[in-house]
Amino acid sequence: MGSPSGPPFDPDDPDRERRERDTEPIPRVGPDDGPGYGSGPSLSDGPSLSDDAGFGDGPGYAGEGRSGRAWIRDPEAGYQPPQISEDELAGLRADAAGMAPRRVLPLEDEPSSLVARYLFPTERYRGEWKRHWIHLATPLLVGIAATFVLGYLSGFLAGQDVGALTTVAVLLWFAVMGWVAWKVADWWYDRFILTNKRVMVVNGIITRRVAMMPLVRVTDMKYEQTPAGRALNYGTFVLESAGQEQALREIKNLPNPNELYLRVVEEMYEPQAVEARLGKEADEAKADDGA
């Protein structure tokens, strides 16, 4: 006879195995037994995992043991500057023959009072440059031409006994000379400035204008030299920034354009090397002063 609680036993019943599998009791799992960590017939037949599984000693967990905790940087350790080897700095210093890499001159250690007011405390000053003297070519030529022309005209009018016109010629000469002096003063206060974070142009006497561009925003930079610029060593810098209009794009008549270009590019792509070289130069200067 079959079981009173179910249908009679039939060895040829195709659904018998499914019913037995569905009615098999589920074993209890203890509260401390997580999936994949216990051992019993109800769990996977694969290899069991230990508490340290997946947290072996690797390059990012050295010295932290096998506890499985993520490595966290010590906040009190501070920023550690990159290590620059002597081989990397070898090409940046003078060799035994006294030959050194070309560099932009002059390179002051401290900004002038004209520039210092525009730098914030965490900014590292790299240098400032006035425009090439060719920037004054037009005003100087006008002043020289006015001196000859108006001087000759004043002498001619004085011989003609026309005192009023002579006075007008002299006043006109003073006006031209005043304009030339204004252009010279404007050239003197016009500076191109480089720091570790940005390039700047400061100009103007009465109305001051300050234009800047962060180095991280510069997408393209080039300089142009005409035949006269190559002969007299000046050029024009063109800065591009993500295709947007910016206050600082074209800077004309900068001296030593090739050296200045290399200095700006080095500041953009190798700031650690610049810091290392300047630090080495400062240490050598202190050693020379101490000696």
C-alpha positions in Angstrom: 0.0 0.0 0.0 1.1 3.5 -0.6 1.7 6.2 2.0 -1.6 7.5 3.6 -0.3 11.1 3.2 0.4 11.0 -0.5 -0.3 9.1 -3.8 0.8 5.5 -4.2 4.4 4.8 -5.0 5.0 4.4 -8.7 8.5 3.8 -9.9 7.6 4.8 -13.5 6.1 8.2 -12.5 8.0 10.9 -14.4 7.2 13.6 -11.8 8.4 11.6 -8.8 12.0 13.0 -8.7 10.7 16.6 -9.0 8.2 16.2 -6.2 10.9 14.6 -3.9 13.3 17.5 -4.7 10.7 20.2 -4.0 9.6 18.6 -0.7 13.2 18.1 0.6 13.6 20.0 3.9 16.0 23.0 3.9 18.8 22.8 6.5 19.1 25.7 9.0 22.1 28.0 8.7 23.5 29.6 11.8 23.7 33.4 12.3 27.5 33.4 12.0 27.4 31.3 8.8 27.5 33.7 5.8 27.2 32.6 2.2 30.3 31.0 1.0 32.0 30.8 4.4 30.3 27.9 6.1 30.6 24.1 5.5 27.6 21.9 5.0 25.7 19.9 2.4 23.4 22.8 1.7 26.1 25.1 0.5 28.1 25.2 -2.8 30.3 22.2 -3.5 33.1 24.6 -4.5 36.1 25.5 -2.3 35.1 27.5 0.8 36.5 30.9 1.3 38.4 32.1 4.4 38.0 35.4 6.1 41.1 36.7 4.3 40.0 35.7 0.8 40.6 38.5 -1.7 42.8 40.6 0.7 46.2 39.2 0.1 49.3 41.4 0.5 49.6 43.5 -2.6 51.5 46.6 -3.6 48.7 48.9 -2.3 48.4 47.1 1.1 52.0 46.6 2.2 52.4 46.7 5.9 48.7 46.6 6.6 48.4 42.9 7.4 45.7 40.6 6.0 42.7 42.2 7.8 41.0 43.1 4.5 40.9 46.8 5.3 41.6 49.3 2.6 44.8 51.3 2.8 44.3 54.9 3.9 46.9 57.7 3.5 48.0 59.3 6.7 46.5 62.8 6.6 49.4 64.1 8.8 52.0 62.9 6.5 51.5 65.8 4.1 52.4 66.1 0.5 55.6 64.3 -0.6 57.3 66.1 -3.5 58.4 63.8 -6.4 62.0 62.7 -6.4 64.0 64.1 -9.2 67.2 62.1 -9.9 70.6 63.6 -10.5 70.5 62.2 -14.1 67.4 64.1 -14.8 69.0 67.3 -13.6 72.4 66.7 -15.2 71.3 68.5 -18.4 70.0 71.5 -16.6 73.3 72.6 -15.0 76.6 73.8 -16.4 79.1 71.2 -17.4 82.9 71.1 -16.9 83.4 73.4 -20.0 81.1 76.0 -18.6 78.4 75.3 -21.1 74.9 75.6 -19.7 71.4 75.5 -21.3 70.1 78.6 -22.8 67.9 80.6 -20.5 65.9 83.8 -20.5 67.6 86.7 -19.0 67.1 88.5 -16.8 65.5 86.2 -14.3 65.0 88.0 -11.0 64.5 86.0 -7.8 61.8 88.4 -6.5 59.1 90.3 -8.4 59.2 94.0 -8.8 56.9 96.2 -6.8 54.9 96.8 -10.0 54.2 93.0 -10.3 54.1 91.8 -6.7 50.7 93.4 -6.1 49.1 91.1 -8.7 50.5 87.8 -7.3 48.7 85.8 -4.6 50.7 84.2 -1.7 50.7 80.6 -2.9 51.9 81.6 -6.4 55.5 81.0 -7.4 57.1 83.8 -9.4 59.1 82.8 -12.5 60.0 86.1 -14.1 58.8 89.3 -15.8 59.9 90.8 -19.0 59.4 94.2 -20.7 58.7 94.2 -24.4 61.5 94.5 -26.9 62.8 98.0 -27.6 61.4 97.6 -31.2 58.1 98.3 -29.5 59.2 102.0 -29.3 60.4 102.2 -32.9 57.4 104.1 -34.2 57.3 106.7 -31.4 61.1 107.3 -31.6 61.0 107.7 -35.4 58.1 110.2 -35.1 60.0 112.1 -32.5 63.2 112.3 -34.5 61.3 113.3 -37.7 59.3 115.9 -35.8 62.5 117.4 -34.4 64.1 117.8 -37.8 61.0 119.0 -39.6 59.7 121.4 -37.0 63.3 122.7 -36.2 63.8 123.6 -39.8 60.3 125.1 -40.0 60.9 127.2 -36.9 64.1 128.6 -38.3 62.5 129.3 -41.7 59.5 131.1 -40.1 61.8 133.1 -37.7 63.6 134.5 -40.8 60.2 135.5 -42.3 59.4 137.6 -39.3 56.3 135.5 -38.5 56.5 135.2 -34.8 53.1 133.6 -34.2 53.7 130.7 -36.6 57.1 130.1 -35.0 55.4 129.8 -31.6 52.9 127.3 -33.1 55.7 125.2 -34.5 57.5 125.1 -31.2 54.3 124.2 -29.3 53.6 121.4 -31.8 57.1 120.0 -31.2 56.5 120.0 -27.5 53.3 118.1 -28.0 55.0 115.5 -30.2 57.8 115.1 -27.6 55.1 114.7 -24.8 53.4 111.9 -26.8 56.8 110.2 -27.3 57.5 110.4 -23.6 54.1 108.9 -22.8 54.8 106.0 -25.1 58.2 105.3 -23.5 56.6 105.4 -20.0 53.8 103.1 -21.2 56.5 100.6 -22.5 58.3 100.8 -19.2 55.2 99.8 -17.2 54.2 97.1 -19.7 55.2 93.6 -18.4 54.8 90.0 -19.4 54.7 87.8 -16.2 55.1 84.1 -15.8 54.3 82.1 -12.7 53.8 78.4 -11.9 50.0 78.9 -12.4 49.4 81.5 -15.1 50.8 84.0 -17.7 49.9 87.6 -17.3 50.2 91.0 -19.1 50.1 94.2 -17.1 50.1 97.5 -18.8 48.7 101.0 -18.7 49.8 104.2 -16.7 46.6 105.8 -15.6 44.2 103.0 -16.4 45.8 99.7 -15.4 44.9 96.6 -17.4 45.6 93.1 -16.2 45.1 90.1 -18.5 45.8 86.5 -17.5 45.4 82.9 -18.6 45.9 79.9 -16.4 48.5 77.5 -17.7 46.2 74.5 -17.4 43.8 76.2 -19.8 46.4 76.8 -22.6 45.6 74.3 -25.3 48.0 75.6 -27.9 50.9 78.1 -27.8 53.2 79.4 -30.6 55.4 82.3 -31.4 56.0 84.0 -34.7 59.2 85.8 -35.9 59.4 88.0 -39.0 62.8 88.4 -40.7 63.4 91.5 -38.7 62.3 89.7 -35.5 64.9 87.0 -36.2 67.6 89.6 -36.7 66.8 91.6 -33.6 65.6 88.6 -31.5 61.9 89.4 -30.8 58.6 87.8 -31.7 54.9 87.5 -31.1 53.3 84.9 -28.8 49.8 83.5 -29.7 47.9 81.6 -27.0 44.8 79.4 -27.6 42.4 78.3 -24.9 39.8 75.6 -25.9 38.5 77.6 -28.8 37.1 80.4 -26.6 37.6 84.1 -26.7 40.0 85.3 -24.0 41.5 88.5 -22.8 45.1 87.3 -23.4 45.7 85.8 -26.9 48.3 87.8 -28.8 51.4 89.3 -27.1 53.6 91.2 -29.5 57.3 92.2 -29.4 58.5 89.9 -26.6 62.3 89.5 -26.3 64.1 86.2 -26.7 61.0 84.4 -27.9 62.6 81.0 -28.3 64.0 80.9 -24.8 60.8 82.4 -23.4 58.8 79.8 -25.3 60.8 76.9 -23.8 60.5 78.3 -20.3 56.7 78.5 -20.6 56.4 75.0 -22.1 58.7 73.6 -19.3 56.4 75.3 -16.7 53.4 73.7 -18.3 54.7 70.1 -18.8 57.6 69.7 -16.3 56.9 71.8 -13.2 58.6 69.3 -10.9 61.9 69.7 -12.9 61.6 73.5 -12.6 61.1 73.3 -8.9 64.0 70.9 -8.5 66.4 73.0 -10.6 65.5 76.3 -8.8 65.8 74.6 -5.4 69.3 73.3 -6.4 70.3 76.7 -7.6 69.2 78.3 -4.4 71.1 75.7 -2.3 74.3 76.3 -4.4 73.9 80.1 -3.9 73.6 79.7 -0.2 76.7 77.5 -0.1 78.6 80.1 -2.1 77.5 82.8 0.3 78.5 80.7 3.3 82.0 80.0 1.8 
